[in-house]
Amino acid sequence: MTDSKNVSSSDRTPPNDTLSGCSCGQDPFAALPPELRPKAQPAMSGLRKVTCPGCGLTYWTNRATDLCAECEKKGVRLPDADVDREA
């Protein structure tokens, strides 16, 4: 039986850090110069900011049309679509 009062803090061994030699938590591109490292994609990379021509609502979308969902439900047409029909 050992007396814990006689053991100093310097005599205690620190807990083993099992991940200290592991490279899975480190940046794999750290050795590369900054211009060669892969760029992070922007948070909204697939979205674009548009203003609905029907109601003026400004919103972010990944759809091909600029009409918001409400105007599309109401049947609002884009002005470009009307020009194609007249010709």
DSSP file (Angstrom, degrees, kcal/mol; ACC not computed):
  #  RESIDUE AA STRUCTURE BP1 BP2  ACC     N-H-->O    O-->H-N    N-H-->O    O-->H-N    TCO  KAPPA ALPHA  PHI   PSI    X-CA   Y-CA   Z-CA
    1    1 A M              0   0    0      0, 0.0     2,-0.3     0, 0.0     0, 0.0   0.000 360.0 360.0 360.0 128.7    0.0    0.0    0.0
    2    2 A T        -     0   0    0      2,-0.0     2,-0.7     3,-0.0     3,-0.0  -0.744 360.0-123.7-103.0 149.3    1.5    3.4   -1.0
    3    3 A D    >   -     0   0    0     -2,-0.3     3,-1.1     1,-0.1     4,-0.4  -0.813  12.9-155.4 -91.7 119.5    0.8    6.6    0.7
    4    4 A S  T 3  S+     0   0    0     -2,-0.7     3,-0.5     1,-0.3    -1,-0.1   0.681  89.5  68.0 -70.7 -16.9   -0.6    9.2   -1.8
    5    5 A K  T 3  S+     0   0    0      1,-0.2    -1,-0.3    -3,-0.0    -2,-0.0   0.790  98.0  52.0 -71.4 -26.2    0.7   12.0    0.4
    6    6 A N  S <  S+     0   0    0     -3,-1.1     2,-0.6     2,-0.1    -1,-0.2   0.612  89.5  90.9 -85.4 -12.8    4.3   11.1   -0.5
    7    7 A V        -     0   0    0     -3,-0.5     2,-0.1    -4,-0.4     5,-0.0  -0.747  68.1-150.8 -88.7 120.1    3.7   11.0   -4.3
    8    8 A S    >>  -     0   0    0     -2,-0.6     4,-0.8     1,-0.1     3,-0.8  -0.425  25.2-112.0 -85.6 165.1    4.4   14.4   -5.8
    9    9 A S  T 34 S+     0   0    0      1,-0.2     3,-0.3     2,-0.2    -1,-0.1   0.785 117.0  58.6 -68.1 -25.8    2.7   15.7   -9.0
   10   10 A S  T 34 S+     0   0    0      1,-0.2    -1,-0.2     3,-0.0    -3,-0.0   0.748 100.5  57.2 -74.9 -22.2    6.0   15.4  -10.9
   11   11 A D  T <4 S+     0   0    0     -3,-0.8    -1,-0.2     2,-0.1     2,-0.2   0.708  87.6  93.5 -79.7 -20.3    6.2   11.7  -10.1
   12   12 A R  S  < S-     0   0    0     -4,-0.8    -3,-0.0    -3,-0.3     0, 0.0  -0.502  77.5-128.9 -73.5 139.5    2.9   11.0  -11.7
   13   13 A T        -     0   0    0     -2,-0.2     3,-0.1     1,-0.1    -2,-0.1  -0.723  23.9-116.5 -88.2 137.4    3.0   10.0  -15.3
   14   14 A P        -     0   0    0      0, 0.0     3,-0.1     0, 0.0    -1,-0.1  -0.351  40.9 -91.4 -67.6 153.2    0.7   11.9  -17.7
   15   15 A P        -     0   0    0      0, 0.0     2,-0.3     0, 0.0     0, 0.0  -0.358  48.8-100.3 -64.0 145.9   -2.0    9.8  -19.3
   16   16 A N        -     0   0    0     -3,-0.1     2,-1.0     1,-0.1     3,-0.1  -0.488  26.3-142.4 -70.0 130.5   -1.0    8.4  -22.7
   17   17 A D    >   -     0   0    0     -2,-0.3     3,-1.2     1,-0.2     4,-0.3  -0.829  15.6-171.8 -94.1 102.9   -2.3   10.4  -25.6
   18   18 A T  T 3  S+     0   0    0     -2,-1.0     3,-0.4     1,-0.3    -1,-0.2   0.728  81.2  52.2 -70.8 -21.5   -3.2    7.7  -28.1
   19   19 A L  T >  S+     0   0    0      1,-0.2     3,-0.6     2,-0.1    -1,-0.3   0.416  79.1  95.9 -95.1   2.7   -3.9   10.2  -30.9
   20   20 A S  T <  S+     0   0    0     -3,-1.2    -1,-0.2     1,-0.3    -2,-0.1   0.847  94.1  35.9 -64.1 -32.9   -0.6   12.1  -30.7
   21   21 A G  T 3  S+     0   0    0     -3,-0.4     2,-0.3    -4,-0.3    -1,-0.3   0.504  96.1 104.7 -95.4  -4.6    0.9   10.0  -33.5
   22   22 A C    <   -     0   0    0     -3,-0.6     3,-0.3     1,-0.1    -3,-0.0  -0.582  52.6-163.5 -80.4 135.8   -2.2    9.6  -35.5
   23   23 A S    >   +     0   0    0     -2,-0.3     3,-1.1     1,-0.2    -1,-0.1   0.405  69.5  92.9 -97.2   1.9   -2.4   11.8  -38.6
   24   24 A C  T 3  S+     0   0    0      1,-0.3    -1,-0.2    -5,-0.1    -5,-0.0   0.767  88.4  46.2 -70.0 -22.3   -6.2   11.4  -39.1
   25   25 A G  T 3  S+     0   0    0     -3,-0.3    -1,-0.3    -6,-0.2     2,-0.2   0.427 100.6  86.0 -96.6   0.7   -6.9   14.6  -37.1
   26   26 A Q  S <  S-     0   0    0     -3,-1.1    -3,-0.0     1,-0.1     3,-0.0  -0.607  91.8 -93.5-101.4 161.6   -4.3   16.7  -38.8
   27   27 A D    >   -     0   0    0     -2,-0.2     3,-1.4     1,-0.2     4,-0.2  -0.612  28.1-156.0 -72.8 118.2   -4.5   18.7  -42.0
   28   28 A P  T 3  S+     0   0    0      0, 0.0     3,-0.3     0, 0.0    -1,-0.2   0.672  93.3  50.6 -70.5 -13.9   -3.3   16.4  -44.9
   29   29 A F  T >  S+     0   0    0      1,-0.2     3,-1.1     2,-0.1     7,-0.1   0.194  74.5 109.3-106.6  15.1   -2.4   19.5  -47.0
   30   30 A A  T <  S+     0   0    0     -3,-1.4    -1,-0.2     1,-0.3     7,-0.1   0.807  75.4  55.8 -63.6 -30.2   -0.3   21.3  -44.3
   31   31 A A  T 3  S+     0   0    0     -3,-0.3    -1,-0.3    -4,-0.2    -2,-0.1   0.685  92.2  89.1 -76.7 -17.3    3.0   20.6  -46.1
   32   32 A L  S <  S-     0   0    0     -3,-1.1     5,-0.1     1,-0.1    -3,-0.0  -0.483  87.8-106.1 -79.7 149.7    1.7   22.3  -49.3
   33   33 A P    >>  -     0   0    0      0, 0.0     3,-1.8     0, 0.0     4,-0.9  -0.405  38.0-105.6 -67.7 155.0    2.1   26.0  -49.9
   34   34 A P  G >4 S+     0   0    0      0, 0.0     3,-0.6     0, 0.0    -2,-0.1   0.812 117.8  57.5 -54.9 -35.2   -1.1   28.0  -49.6
   35   35 A E  G 34 S+     0   0    0      1,-0.2     4,-0.1     4,-0.0    -3,-0.0   0.711 109.0  46.4 -72.2 -17.9   -1.6   28.5  -53.3
   36   36 A L  G <4 S+     0   0    0     -3,-1.8    -1,-0.2    -7,-0.1     3,-0.1   0.549  88.1 103.2 -98.9  -9.5   -1.6   24.7  -54.0
   37   37 A R  S << S-     0   0    0     -4,-0.9     2,-0.1    -3,-0.6    -7,-0.0  -0.462  84.7 -99.6 -71.5 145.1   -4.0   23.7  -51.2
   38   38 A P        -     0   0    0      0, 0.0     2,-0.3     0, 0.0    -1,-0.1  -0.389  38.5-119.3 -65.3 141.1   -7.5   22.9  -52.3
   39   39 A K        -     0   0    0     -4,-0.1     2,-0.2    -2,-0.1    -4,-0.0  -0.586  22.8-118.2 -81.7 141.1  -10.0   25.7  -51.8
   40   40 A A        -     0   0    0     -2,-0.3     3,-0.1     1,-0.1    -1,-0.1  -0.569  31.9-113.7 -75.7 140.9  -13.0   25.2  -49.6
   41   41 A Q        -     0   0    0     -2,-0.2    -1,-0.1     1,-0.1     4,-0.0  -0.524  35.4-103.4 -75.1 141.9  -16.3   25.4  -51.3
   42   42 A P    >   -     0   0    0      0, 0.0     3,-1.2     0, 0.0     4,-0.1  -0.255  30.0-113.7 -60.5 153.8  -18.5   28.4  -50.3
   43   43 A A  T 3  S+     0   0    0      1,-0.3     3,-0.2     2,-0.1     2,-0.2   0.852 116.0  34.9 -59.7 -36.9  -21.4   27.5  -48.0
   44   44 A M  T >  S+     0   0    0      1,-0.2     3,-1.1     3,-0.1    -1,-0.3  -0.387  75.8 144.7-113.9  53.7  -24.0   28.4  -50.6
   45   45 A S  T <  S+     0   0    0     -3,-1.2    -1,-0.2     1,-0.3    -2,-0.1   0.813  72.5  43.6 -65.6 -32.2  -22.1   27.2  -53.7
   46   46 A G  T 3  S+     0   0    0     -3,-0.2     2,-0.3    -4,-0.1    -1,-0.3   0.438 101.7  86.5 -93.3   1.5  -25.1   26.0  -55.6
   47   47 A L    <   -     0   0    0     -3,-1.1     2,-0.3    15,-0.0    15,-0.2  -0.701  53.0-167.2-105.9 154.1  -27.3   29.0  -54.8
   48   48 A R  E     -A   61   0A   0     13,-2.5    13,-2.5    -2,-0.3     2,-0.5  -0.980  25.4-118.6-134.3 149.8  -27.8   32.3  -56.5
   49   49 A K  E     +A   60   0A   0     -2,-0.3     2,-0.3    11,-0.2    11,-0.2  -0.777  41.6 169.6 -92.4 124.0  -29.6   35.4  -55.2
   50   50 A V  E     -A   59   0A   0      9,-3.0     9,-2.6    -2,-0.5     2,-0.5  -0.878  31.2-134.7-130.8 161.7  -32.5   36.5  -57.4
   51   51 A T  E     -A   58   0A   0     -2,-0.3     7,-0.3     7,-0.2     6,-0.1  -0.984  30.5-120.4-116.2 126.1  -35.4   38.9  -57.3
   52   52 A C     >  -     0   0    0      5,-3.2     4,-1.9    -2,-0.5    15,-0.2  -0.475  13.6-151.1 -66.2 124.8  -38.8   37.6  -58.4
   53   53 A P  T  4 S+     0   0    0      0, 0.0    -1,-0.2     0, 0.0    14,-0.1   0.705  92.3  55.3 -70.9 -17.9  -40.0   39.6  -61.4
   54   54 A G  T  4 S+     0   0    0      3,-0.1    13,-0.1    22,-0.1    23,-0.1   0.920 130.4   3.0 -80.4 -45.8  -43.6   38.9  -60.4
   55   55 A C  T  4 S-     0   0    0      2,-0.1    -1,-0.1     0, 0.0    12,-0.0   0.526  92.9-115.5-122.1 -10.3  -43.7   40.2  -56.8
   56   56 A G     <  +     0   0    0     -4,-1.9     2,-0.2     1,-0.3     0, 0.0   0.525  56.8 156.4  87.7   5.3  -40.2   41.6  -56.2
   57   57 A L        -     0   0    0     -6,-0.1    -5,-3.2    -5,-0.1     2,-0.5  -0.478  33.5-146.1 -66.9 130.5  -39.2   39.1  -53.5
   58   58 A T  E     +A   51   0A   0     -7,-0.3     2,-0.3    -2,-0.2    -7,-0.2  -0.888  36.1 145.4-100.4 126.7  -35.5   38.7  -53.2
   59   59 A Y  E     -A   50   0A   0     -9,-2.6    -9,-3.0    -2,-0.5     2,-0.4  -0.945  48.3-103.0-153.3 168.5  -34.4   35.1  -52.3
   60   60 A W  E     +A   49   0A   0     -2,-0.3     2,-0.3   -11,-0.2   -11,-0.2  -0.841  45.6 163.6 -99.7 135.6  -31.7   32.5  -52.8
   61   61 A T  E     -A   48   0A   0    -13,-2.5   -13,-2.5    -2,-0.4     7,-0.0  -0.969  41.9-157.2-147.4 160.8  -32.4   29.6  -55.2
   62   62 A N        +     0   0    0     -2,-0.3     2,-0.1   -15,-0.2    -1,-0.1   0.230  66.2 110.2-117.0   8.4  -30.8   26.8  -57.2
   63   63 A R  S    S-     0   0    0      2,-0.2    -2,-0.1   -15,-0.1   -15,-0.1  -0.413  74.3-125.3 -82.5 160.3  -33.7   26.6  -59.7
   64   64 A A  S    S+     0   0    0     -2,-0.1     2,-0.2     2,-0.0    -1,-0.1   0.789  89.6  72.7 -75.8 -28.9  -33.4   27.7  -63.3
   65   65 A T        -     0   0    0      1,-0.1    -2,-0.2     2,-0.1    -3,-0.0  -0.551  69.5-146.9 -89.1 153.0  -36.4   30.1  -63.1
   66   66 A D        +     0   0    0     -2,-0.2     2,-0.2     2,-0.1    -1,-0.1   0.530  67.7 107.1 -92.5  -7.9  -36.4   33.5  -61.3
   67   67 A L  S    S-     0   0    0    -15,-0.2    -2,-0.1   -14,-0.1   -15,-0.1  -0.485  71.7-124.5 -71.2 138.5  -40.0   33.2  -60.3
   68   68 A C     >  -     0   0    0     -2,-0.2     4,-2.1     1,-0.1     5,-0.2  -0.328  28.9-103.8 -74.2 167.2  -40.7   32.5  -56.6
   69   69 A A  H  > S+     0   0    0      1,-0.2     4,-2.0     2,-0.2     5,-0.1   0.856 119.4  54.0 -63.7 -36.1  -42.8   29.5  -55.7
   70   70 A E  H  > S+     0   0    0      2,-0.2     4,-1.8     1,-0.2    -1,-0.2   0.931 110.6  44.6 -65.9 -45.8  -45.8   31.6  -54.9
   71   71 A C  H  >>S+     0   0    0      1,-0.2     5,-2.4     2,-0.2     4,-0.8   0.859 111.7  53.9 -66.9 -34.4  -45.8   33.4  -58.3
   72   72 A E  H  <5S+     0   0    0     -4,-2.1     3,-0.5     1,-0.2    -1,-0.2   0.885 108.3  49.6 -66.7 -37.5  -45.3   30.1  -60.1
   73   73 A K  H  <5S+     0   0    0     -4,-2.0    -2,-0.2     1,-0.2    -1,-0.2   0.871 108.7  53.0 -66.3 -36.2  -48.3   28.7  -58.3
   74   74 A K  H  <5S-     0   0    0     -4,-1.8    -1,-0.2    -5,-0.1    -2,-0.2   0.632 117.5-114.0 -75.1 -13.4  -50.4   31.7  -59.3
   75   75 A G  T  <5 +     0   0    0     -4,-0.8    -3,-0.2    -3,-0.5     2,-0.1   0.677  53.2 167.2  89.4  18.4  -49.4   31.2  -63.0
   76   76 A V      < -     0   0    0     -5,-2.4     2,-0.3     1,-0.0    -1,-0.2  -0.465  23.2-147.2 -66.5 136.1  -47.3   34.4  -63.3
   77   77 A R        -     0   0    0     -2,-0.1    -1,-0.0   -23,-0.1    -5,-0.0  -0.791  14.3-113.1-106.4 148.5  -45.3   34.4  -66.5
   78   78 A L    >>  -     0   0    0     -2,-0.3     4,-1.2     1,-0.1     3,-0.6  -0.513  26.7-121.0 -72.4 147.1  -41.9   35.9  -67.1
   79   79 A P  H 3> S+     0   0    0      0, 0.0     4,-1.3     0, 0.0     3,-0.2   0.843 112.8  57.6 -59.9 -32.9  -41.9   38.8  -69.6
   80   80 A D  H 3> S+     0   0    0      1,-0.2     4,-1.4     2,-0.2    -3,-0.0   0.852 101.5  55.9 -65.1 -33.9  -39.4   36.9  -71.8
   81   81 A A  H <> S+     0   0    0     -3,-0.6     4,-1.1     1,-0.2    -1,-0.2   0.852 104.7  52.6 -67.6 -34.7  -41.8   34.0  -72.1
   82   82 A D  H  X S+     0   0    0     -4,-1.2     4,-1.4     1,-0.2    -1,-0.2   0.851 104.6  55.9 -70.1 -34.3  -44.6   36.3  -73.5
   83   83 A V  H  X S+     0   0    0     -4,-1.3     4,-1.2     1,-0.2    -1,-0.2   0.890 104.0  53.9 -65.3 -39.5  -42.3   37.7  -76.2
   84   84 A D  H  < S+     0   0    0     -4,-1.4    -1,-0.2     1,-0.2    -2,-0.2   0.847 106.8  51.9 -64.6 -33.6  -41.6   34.2  -77.5
   85   85 A R  H  < S+     0   0    0     -4,-1.1    -1,-0.2     1,-0.2    -2,-0.2   0.856 106.3  53.3 -72.1 -35.1  -45.4   33.5  -77.9
   86   86 A E  H  <        0   0    0     -4,-1.4    -1,-0.2     1,-0.2    -2,-0.2   0.797 360.0 360.0 -72.7 -27.5  -46.1   36.7  -79.9
   87   87 A A     <        0   0    0     -4,-1.2    -1,-0.2    -3,-0.1    -2,-0.1   0.475 360.0 360.0 -77.6 360.0  -43.4   36.0  -82.5
